[in-house]
Amino acid sequence: MPCTRILVRPSHNKGWLIEDGRRDMGPYYSRDLALQVAVSECLALRRVGRPARVAVEDGDGETVVKRCLCASFGR
């Protein structure tokens, strides 16, 4: 099963958005808050047996950080 990417990226207006391929969430007022929500979404996917990863993009669309949560994490 492919790893689901949960993407945190700046919105075109203000704040930060989360995309997971099914829906968009946000905007959130800070990147930190959006990242917390994204990690929570990833952990929820893992609880039902689906692999997931978090990626954060900057304003230019470049991935600045990514973390796969498929490995043992947060247990």
C-alpha positions, 0 to 999 in steps of 0.5 A: 500500500502506498504511503499517504502524503499529508502536506503542510503548505502556505495558503495563497492568502494567509495561514497554512493549509493541509492537503492529504489527497482527499480534502484540504484543511485550514487555513491555520494561523501558524505553520506549527499548528498546521504541523500538529494537525498534520501529525495527528492525521498521520497517526490516525491513519497509522492506527487503521493500518495505513502508512503515512508521511508528513511533508512541509513546503515553503512559499516556492513549493519546495519541500523543506522537510518530510518525515515518514511515519511508517516506521515506529513513531509515537508508540 
